[in-house]
Amino acid sequence: MGFIDKKTRLQIFESINQIARKNYACLVSTEFINRDSPLIFKCLRCGTQFNDKWGCIKSRKNENLKCPNCNPQKTKEDYYSELKSIVESKLLSRNSNYCS
């Protein structure tokens, strides 16, 4: 990654501000360092502060920015729990067929 001059940083910072407003958020961070540095946002719906990175925002379809409180994301544990319950229910249904 090459050097980012001050003008480019300001342009990127303004782009981040526009994306935040489009997604009902306010940019709390006062400067943009690089694509991997965390930025602080505040949800305009619920007031929750959350972090995101410019590189992550740019990589998402439609440059979405989502409040974790208003738009909760599933964790690995959530997926594991769902998968475990599905497998257990299928095993129980198979076992009940053998006992009949």
C-alpha positions as semicolon CSV with decimal commas, in nm:
position;residue;x (nm);y (nm);z (nm)
1;M;0,000;0,000;0,000
2;G;0,142;0,336;-0,100
3;F;0,148;0,669;0,078
4;I;-0,187;0,849;0,099
5;D;-0,155;1,226;0,075
6;K;-0,359;1,463;0,293
7;K;-0,606;1,555;0,017
8;T;-0,684;1,189;-0,055
9;R;-0,734;1,119;0,316
10;L;-0,981;1,407;0,335
11;Q;-1,167;1,278;0,029
12;I;-1,189;0,929;0,180
13;F;-1,304;1,074;0,512
14;E;-1,582;1,262;0,331
15;S;-1,683;0,941;0,149
16;I;-1,704;0,761;0,484
17;N;-1,923;1,044;0,618
18;Q;-2,159;1,013;0,319
19;I;-2,186;0,635;0,358
20;A;-2,255;0,676;0,730
21;R;-2,536;0,926;0,668
22;K;-2,685;0,701;0,399
23;N;-2,692;0,416;0,654
24;Y;-2,843;0,617;0,943
25;A;-2,514;0,653;1,129
26;C;-2,287;0,935;1,235
27;L;-1,909;0,916;1,202
28;V;-1,760;0,985;1,547
29;S;-1,395;0,935;1,449
30;T;-1,216;1,258;1,367
31;E;-0,953;1,122;1,129
32;F;-0,890;0,850;0,873
33;I;-0,554;0,673;0,909
34;N;-0,577;0,378;0,668
35;R;-0,818;0,115;0,542
36;D;-0,745;-0,117;0,835
37;S;-0,777;0,133;1,119
38;P;-1,101;0,115;1,319
39;L;-1,349;0,397;1,276
40;I;-1,613;0,479;1,537
41;F;-1,974;0,531;1,432
42;K;-2,292;0,610;1,623
43;C;-2,629;0,471;1,516
44;L;-2,884;0,750;1,464
45;R;-3,171;0,510;1,542
46;C;-3,066;0,364;1,878
47;G;-2,755;0,562;1,979
48;T;-2,523;0,259;1,991
49;Q;-2,157;0,328;1,915
50;F;-1,981;0,066;1,703
51;N;-1,655;0,017;1,513
52;D;-1,595;-0,069;1,151
53;K;-1,303;-0,046;0,910
54;W;-1,296;0,135;0,577
55;G;-1,157;-0,173;0,404
56;C;-1,447;-0,383;0,535
57;I;-1,709;-0,123;0,442
58;K;-1,573;-0,096;0,086
59;S;-1,568;-0,474;0,043
60;R;-1,939;-0,513;0,123
61;K;-2,205;-0,505;-0,143
62;N;-2,355;-0,154;-0,159
63;E;-2,101;-0,030;0,100
64;N;-2,337;-0,118;0,384
65;L;-2,272;-0,002;0,736
66;K;-2,484;-0,175;0,999
67;C;-2,542;-0,109;1,366
68;P;-2,488;-0,435;1,558
69;N;-2,783;-0,348;1,785
70;C;-3,036;-0,269;1,509
71;N;-2,898;-0,532;1,267
72;P;-2,752;-0,811;1,482
73;Q;-2,503;-1,037;1,307
74;K;-2,490;-1,404;1,384
75;T;-2,174;-1,528;1,553
76;K;-1,999;-1,860;1,493
77;E;-2,154;-1,979;1,818
78;D;-2,502;-1,897;1,684
79;Y;-2,439;-2,102;1,369
80;Y;-2,293;-2,387;1,575
81;S;-2,595;-2,388;1,806
82;E;-2,838;-2,392;1,511
83;L;-2,647;-2,672;1,338
84;K;-2,629;-2,873;1,660
85;S;-3,006;-2,849;1,714
86;I;-3,075;-2,954;1,352
87;V;-2,844;-3,255;1,378
88;E;-2,987;-3,356;1,715
89;S;-3,346;-3,334;1,586
90;K;-3,257;-3,548;1,283
91;L;-3,083;-3,803;1,504
92;L;-3,385;-3,815;1,736
93;S;-3,623;-3,867;1,444
94;R;-3,405;-4,149;1,308
95;N;-3,386;-4,315;1,648
96;S;-3,763;-4,293;1,695
97;N;-3,810;-4,467;1,357
98;Y;-3,589;-4,755;1,464
99;C;-3,782;-4,800;1,789
100;S;-4,121;-4,813;1,617
